[in-house]
Amino acid sequence: TLQTPAEAPEVLSQLAVLLEEESRCQPKASGLRLIESAHENGLRMTARLRDFEVKNLLSLAQFFGFPTQTFSLVVNFLDRFLSKMKVQPKHLGCVGLSCFYLAVKTSEEERSVPLATDLIRISQYRFTVSDLMRMEKIIMEKLSWKIKITTAFHFLQLYHSLIHQNLSCERKKFLNLERLEAQLKACHCRIVFSKAKPSVLALAIMALEIEEQKLLELTEALEFLQLKSKINNRDLTFWKELVLKCLTEYSSSKCSKPNVQKLKWIVSGRTALQLKHSYYRITHLPTIPETNS
């Protein structure tokens, strides 16, 4: 049986709360399907445009050193808005950056929140601070002001804290939270994963990693979590296969990832102004950390 930490009842009641909350703030499935079926004509929002925007926002999150929790929130805001509203491609940058700014203000400490002017300058966009503020207000209204929400990140963190206890000290390093988070970020860059329930996506990533690392001693603990999360085998298998496909493509050479630890440049105002637009539009995707196998 699952050896749960001393605070397990507390963690399990936390899980119950997350499960109750998760469906309240999901993007509209019908809206996401509409984006997925749209053809590229420059006038309609498409899956490719959405995915490209999310990769840019991931670069920005890494640039500022914001954690996965904040990035998951950005993606939730963006997809909820896009699945409700008909957004023209030319407005996508302003929508994306507004969702980013909103998520940062929701989840980071005040001293970590960049100035709107810096944010626009570093992103190399042409719109103004008042454009950003106006868009932010529209987004807030369309999201019905629901901005403190449950994402796949919360489930991943909770599942990891519960399941990690079942590994011996020397095997704990094989189930690395940072690596799981990097895998979640890779999934966020594909619109298809926004159709998954956060709990299912998180458990699919966890289950796949347990198989990958051959941590057979965790099989029972994983089944316990699946039961507690009310996730059926069919759903788990379906999403595990999609996650595997995504991560396989992600780590292949087709997917360009400069080998940078984190983009830690301190940009002075003058340098930022002189930077070429194209340099910032390179999508710096994080590498998924190796485990010591």
Secondary structure in CASP SS format (residue, H / E / C, confidence):
PFRMAT SS
TARGET T0000
AUTHOR 0000-0000-0000
METHOD secondary structure of the structure
MODEL  1
T C 1.00
L C 1.00
Q C 1.00
T C 1.00
P C 1.00
A C 1.00
E C 1.00
A H 1.00
P H 1.00
E H 1.00
V H 1.00
L H 1.00
S H 1.00
Q H 1.00
L H 1.00
A H 1.00
V H 1.00
L H 1.00
L H 1.00
E H 1.00
E H 1.00
E H 1.00
S H 1.00
R H 1.00
C H 1.00
Q C 1.00
P C 1.00
K C 1.00
A H 1.00
S H 1.00
G H 1.00
L H 1.00
R H 1.00
L H 1.00
I H 1.00
E H 1.00
S H 1.00
A C 1.00
H C 1.00
E C 1.00
N C 1.00
G C 1.00
L C 1.00
R C 1.00
M C 1.00
T C 1.00
A H 1.00
R H 1.00
L H 1.00
R H 1.00
D H 1.00
F H 1.00
E H 1.00
V H 1.00
K H 1.00
N H 1.00
L H 1.00
L H 1.00
S H 1.00
L H 1.00
A H 1.00
Q H 1.00
F H 1.00
F H 1.00
G C 1.00
F C 1.00
P C 1.00
T H 1.00
Q H 1.00
T H 1.00
F H 1.00
S H 1.00
L H 1.00
V H 1.00
V H 1.00
N H 1.00
F H 1.00
L H 1.00
D H 1.00
R H 1.00
F H 1.00
L H 1.00
S C 1.00
K C 1.00
M C 1.00
K C 1.00
V C 1.00
Q C 1.00
P H 1.00
K H 1.00
H H 1.00
L H 1.00
G H 1.00
C H 1.00
V H 1.00
G H 1.00
L H 1.00
S H 1.00
C H 1.00
F H 1.00
Y H 1.00
L H 1.00
A H 1.00
V H 1.00
K H 1.00
T H 1.00
S H 1.00
E C 1.00
E C 1.00
E H 1.00
R H 1.00
S H 1.00
V C 1.00
P C 1.00
L C 1.00
A H 1.00
T H 1.00
D H 1.00
L H 1.00
I H 1.00
R H 1.00
I H 1.00
S H 1.00
Q C 1.00
Y C 1.00
R C 1.00
F C 1.00
T C 1.00
V H 1.00
S H 1.00
D H 1.00
L H 1.00
M H 1.00
R H 1.00
M H 1.00
E H 1.00
K H 1.00
I H 1.00
I H 1.00
M H 1.00
E H 1.00
K H 1.00
L C 1.00
S C 1.00
W C 1.00
K C 1.00
I C 1.00
K C 1.00
I C 1.00
T C 1.00
T C 1.00
A H 1.00
F H 1.00
H H 1.00
F H 1.00
L H 1.00
Q H 1.00
L H 1.00
Y H 1.00
H H 1.00
S H 1.00
L H 1.00
I H 1.00
H H 1.00
Q H 1.00
N H 1.00
L C 1.00
S C 1.00
C H 1.00
E H 1.00
R H 1.00
K H 1.00
K H 1.00
F H 1.00
L C 1.00
N C 1.00
L H 1.00
E H 1.00
R H 1.00
L H 1.00
E H 1.00
A H 1.00
Q H 1.00
L H 1.00
K H 1.00
A H 1.00
C H 1.00
H H 1.00
C C 1.00
R C 1.00
I H 1.00
V H 1.00
F H 1.00
S H 1.00
K H 1.00
A C 1.00
K C 1.00
P H 1.00
S H 1.00
V H 1.00
L H 1.00
A H 1.00
L H 1.00
A H 1.00
I H 1.00
M H 1.00
A H 1.00
L H 1.00
E H 1.00
I H 1.00
E H 1.00
E H 1.00
Q C 1.00
K C 1.00
L C 1.00
L H 1.00
E H 1.00
L H 1.00
T H 1.00
E H 1.00
A H 1.00
L H 1.00
E H 1.00
F H 1.00
L H 1.00
Q H 1.00
L H 1.00
K H 1.00
S C 1.00
K C 1.00
I C 1.00
N C 1.00
N H 1.00
R H 1.00
D H 1.00
L H 1.00
T H 1.00
F H 1.00
W H 1.00
K H 1.00
E H 1.00
L H 1.00
V H 1.00
L H 1.00
K H 1.00
C H 1.00
L H 1.00
T H 1.00
E H 1.00
Y H 1.00
S H 1.00
S C 1.00
S C 1.00
K C 1.00
C C 1.00
S C 1.00
K C 1.00
P C 1.00
N C 1.00
V C 1.00
Q C 1.00
K C 1.00
L C 1.00
K C 1.00
W C 1.00
I C 1.00
V C 1.00
S C 1.00
G H 1.00
R H 1.00
T H 1.00
A H 1.00
L H 1.00
Q H 1.00
L C 1.00
K C 1.00
H H 1.00
S H 1.00
Y H 1.00
Y H 1.00
R C 1.00
I C 1.00
T C 1.00
H C 1.00
L C 1.00
P C 1.00
T C 1.00
I C 1.00
P C 1.00
E C 1.00
T C 1.00
N C 1.00
S C 1.00
END
